[in-house]
Amino acid sequence: MEIQKRKEDEQILKKERERIDAKEKLRLD
């Protein structure tokens, strides 16, 4: 169960980072 939770957390972090990257790209353009 612990490993499963960590995987979910990593996916959430990845999504957040991608969203932030997208915002940064929009700001740079």
N, C-alpha and C positions, 0 to 999 in steps of 0.2 A: 504493500500500500504506500509506503514512504516513497518508493521510487516513482510510482504513478503520480503522486502529488508533485514531486519535483519536476517531472516531465511537463505537467500542466502549467506549472509556474514558469518554466522556461518558454513555453509556447506563448504565454501571456506577455512575458517580457519582450519576446521577439516581435509580437504584434505591436506593442507599444512603441518599440524602437522604430519599426517600419513606419508607423503613423507619424512619429516625430520627424523622421527623415523626409517623409513626403511634405510635411509642413515647411521644413527648412528649404527644400527644393522650390516650393512655391514662392517662398520669400526671396530666394536668390534670383528667380526669373524676372 
